[in-house]
Amino acid sequence: MVGSPEPRRRVPSVVATSTCRPGRHRRVTLGATGARYAGTPYGDATSLIGGVAETTVYGDPGEWPVRADADDRRREVGKDARKAGGVNRRDKIEALRREEKARQRKRTLLITGTAAVVGVALIVGAVFAIRAEQASSPRAQDPASFGVAAAVASCQPATTDAVAGSGDHVGPGTSQPNVTKVQYATVPPTSGQHFPVWADVNRSFYTAADRPAMENLVHNLEHGYLVIWYDDTVPADQVQALQDLATRFKADNTTRKVIVSAWDPAYGALGDGVHVAASRWGASQGHRLLCGQVSGEALANFFAAYPSTDSPEPNTP
């Protein structure tokens, strides 16, 4: 029609693929979308010939209405993959560290637990060993357990003897320095003259090789000691029983005053069939127990009948 405007030409509706930097020129293909951005901050088409425009692109790249090309997408995918791979590696390393720490904790607990068990076992073992030793010690035994029973020890009834010589000291350092051996009224003695020094009270057992003089032991009798003598015919096991019995008596405050010593035959024979004898010096009377064998039962009964408190000087060591 004459005077009618020419029909609008259709332009392919494609998005511009320009990735140019601001202020740079590039020939781009504009579709309807691209045409809309002509003359905007994103670009200014200066001419249009067959859908091709010379365009200057402006503005912030983040606001461009363009899409990344294939290379850009591949690069972005690669970056994402590398990031993902780095995260995975860090996670794996951290997981390994956690596992190693867990193993170390288990080892520490195992070592600590084992050490604790061993420590407890050692302590318990030591306690049982100490208790066993204490239980087997002579100090913990019944006096009657040493030697034979009183009924088979061939013991004679306890004697009752007159006493004399309390405080009567002889020997060096006294008014009778030349008296070095006393003749006693009984065997073994229950009283009489004696040396001014008594036998060592810290010892409870003597052999023939180191026994004190009889005059020293009689002084111990005056202080309330039970003195037990044994001759050289007593078997070794019975001598050991006497030593253990002395240890047992020494552990008890009521019977602590005791001494066991080998008999000195220079002071006479103990008597026919007598191999073990015990003496006590009472405040008014002396007493002896004469036996054929060692009997803790018989000696304990004798000591109980004639205690240390019944003596001329009971409060001395």
MIZAFI-797159 format. One record per residue (C-alpha): residue in three letters; x, y, z. Coordinates in steps of 0.001 Angstrom, whole numbers, plus 500000, padded with zeros to 6 digits. Example, Ala and Ser with C-alpha at 12.3 -4.5 7.8 and 13.67 -1.06 7.14 Angstrom:
REM residues 2
ALA512300495500507800 SER513670498940507140 
END
This chain:
REM residues 317
MET500000500000500000 VAL501290503455499037 GLY502358505359502106 SER502135502281504453 PRO505210501490506588 GLU507286498560505612 PRO506587495473507747 ARG508935494989510689 ARG511602492478509937 ARG511927489568512369 VAL515309489278513941 PRO516451485844515216 SER515759485614518932 VAL519178484683520199 VAL521030486022523170 ALA524223487886522478 THR527217485743523256 SER529641488565523785 THR532050488206526712 CYS533943491390525900 ARG535174493687528607 PRO533551497059529256 GLY534415499706526674 ARG535435497234523999 HIS533740496831520578 ARG532573493566519106 ARG530259492538516353 VAL527409490630517932 THR524201489079516694 LEU521255490662518365 GLY517892489073518728 ALA514851490629520183 THR516465490488523604 GLY519640492056522347 ALA517711494783520647 ARG516015495643523901 TYR519397496300525500 ALA520507498680522763 GLY520863502131524177 THR520942500788527827 PRO523877500646530234 TYR524625497183528826 GLY525306498283525314 ASP524554500685522445 ALA523940499332518933 THR525005501985516430 SER523814500234513322 LEU521755497279512228 ILE522443495600508927 GLY520902492162508489 GLY520688491551512222 VAL524365492383512785 ALA525150495402514887 GLU528296497158515868 THR527903497291519653 THR529773498897522491 VAL529136497105525836 TYR529245498960529117 GLY528353498343532712 ASP529266495816535449 PRO530126492421533949 GLY528025490795536640 GLU524992492550535171 TRP525572491666531548 PRO522697489696530036 VAL525072487207528449 ARG525819483517529114 ALA529246481920529494 ASP530552480071526552 ALA531553476402526623 ASP535169477075527615 ASP534094479141530561 ARG531709476460531665 ARG534429473832531423 ARG536760475974533443 GLU534136476517536108 VAL533363472802536209 GLY537078472064536590 LYS537368474535539427 ASP534385473009541158 ALA535838469553540731 ARG539182470619542127 LYS537476472299545066 ALA535420469202545682 GLY538531467052545400 GLY540406469266547875 VAL537529469091550340 ASN537396465311549989 ARG541132465004550620 ARG540929467213553688 ASP538012465207554978 LYS539925461970554442 ILE543036463339556170 GLU540946464576559078 ALA539197461200559301 LEU542573459434559364 ARG543754461758562109 ARG540655461033564151 GLU541151457291563684 GLU544806457542564734 LYS543856459537567831 ALA541228456937568670 ARG543812454154568315 GLN546237456067570522 ARG543543456532573160 LYS542781452823573061 ARG546486451972573414 THR546837454413576303 LEU543785452966578036 LEU545059449443577461 ILE548499450248578851 THR547047452171581790 GLY544536449432582517 THR547183446723582329 ALA549504448683584601 ALA546682449211587079 VAL545808445513587094 VAL549458444546587556 GLY549835447131590330 VAL546771445850592158 ALA547958442267591730 LEU551357443160593200 ILE549780444950596152 VAL547369442105596808 GLY550198439601596471 ALA552351441590598880 VAL549500441818601390 PHE548879438084601198 ALA552620437406601503 ILE552871439619604583 ARG549814438026606134 ALA551116434568605351 GLU554460435456606895 GLN552764436906609954 ALA550548433860610273 SER553569431544610115 SER555685433664612474 PRO556359432176615920 ARG554882435347617392 ALA551444434364616049 GLN551529430762617258 ASP550001429189620318 PRO552777428380622827 ALA551337424870623047 SER552249424336619371 PHE555970424249620177 GLY557502420932621068 VAL555426418077622357 ALA552315417967624501 ALA552784418335628231 ALA551420414830628780 VAL554301413216626849 ALA557132415616627818 SER558044413611630960 CYS557778416717633134 GLN557999416383636924 PRO555714418358639201 ALA556927421899639811 THR559173422237642850 THR558967424731645673 ASP562367425910646952 ALA563575428245649648 VAL565021431518648350 ALA567948433653649484 GLY570446436180648177 SER568204439007646998 GLY570442442044646473 ASP573547440012647387 HIS576034440935644661 VAL579430439289644254 GLY582289439454641789 PRO584245442388640330 GLY583010445780641499 THR581479444406644712 SER582590443836648295 GLN583451440257647271 PRO585425440803644055 ASN587101437409644184 VAL583875435418644058 THR583556434494640403 LYS581571431262640767 VAL578682430671643139 GLN577625427299644502 TYR573843427217644242 ALA571510425241646470 THR569508423779643610 VAL570051422678640009 PRO569148424768638227 PRO569232427667640693 THR566107429569641688 SER567852432239643812 GLY571207433094645399 GLN574172435410645117 HIS574743436897641671 PHE576789439355639654 PRO575743443018639772 VAL575154442998636006 TRP572319440924634501 ALA572257439255631069 ASP571240441288628033 VAL567462441642628156 ASN567261442362624415 ARG568193438773623656 SER565993435823624432 PHE568096432892623178 TYR571678431746623784 THR573723428746622712 ALA576643427078624500 ALA578993429299622480 ASP577651432623623763 ARG575650431856626928 PRO575945434340629824 ALA577485433319633119 MET575134431574635534 GLU575586434461638004 ASN574302436930635398 LEU571246434776634681 VAL570403434463638385 HIS570284438255638506 ASN567678438070635711 LEU565693435606637867 GLU565630438225640615 HIS564010440668638159 GLY561181438271637413 TYR562575436412634392 LEU561698432856633467 VAL565004431202632564 ILE564803427974630534 TRP567869425765630197 TYR568482422898627777 ASP571381420426627772 ASP573498419223624866 THR571358416119624274 VAL568312418049623077 PRO567772417490619309 ALA568146420433616944 ASP564436420558616118 GLN563582420881619826 VAL566242423545620291 GLN564572425424617435 ALA561211424947619150 LEU562668426512622307 GLN563983429475620321 ASP560596429965618656 LEU558850429668622018 ALA561106432398623440 THR560170434596620476 ARG556491433932621156 PHE556827434722624882 LYS558790437892624103 ALA555943439196621908 ASP553500439176624848 ASN553911441828627519 THR552857439422630282 THR555518436858629318 ARG558179439096627761 LYS560668438397630570 VAL562135435153629268 ILE565587433837628382 VAL566491430443626918 SER570101429359627420 ALA572238426266627002 TRP572938424626630356 ASP576452424830631787 PRO577246421378633254 ALA579900422988635487 TYR576998423820637804 GLY575849420209638106 ALA573691417728636215 LEU570057418528635587 GLY569063415068636766 ASP568270411653635332 GLY566074411929632280 VAL565959415745632595 HIS567106417669629521 VAL565004420811629788 ALA564576422836632998 ALA562962426157633898 SER563369428366636994 ARG561425431189638645 TRP562517433285641647 GLY559389434272643517 ALA559112436934646185 SER559060434253648913 GLN559670430959647142 GLY561511429572644159 HIS560121427098641619 ARG561541424699639055 LEU560083422666636189 LEU562113419630635091 CYS561194417881631782 GLY562565415181629506 GLN561498416991626295 VAL560602420454625108 SER556932421225625706 GLY555600424697625009 GLU552380423709626692 ALA554094422686629925 LEU556364425755629998 ALA553449428148629291 ASN551453426597632132 PHE554445426925634477 PHE554943430597633531 ALA551257431318634057 ALA551384429695637512 TYR554469431702638520 PRO554313435047636702 SER557005437699636480 THR555047439968638801 ASP555880437552641640 SER559573438319642115 PRO561889440327644407 GLU562331443090641827 PRO559449442859639341 ASN559669446466638124 THR563228446295636862 PRO564092445598633191 
END
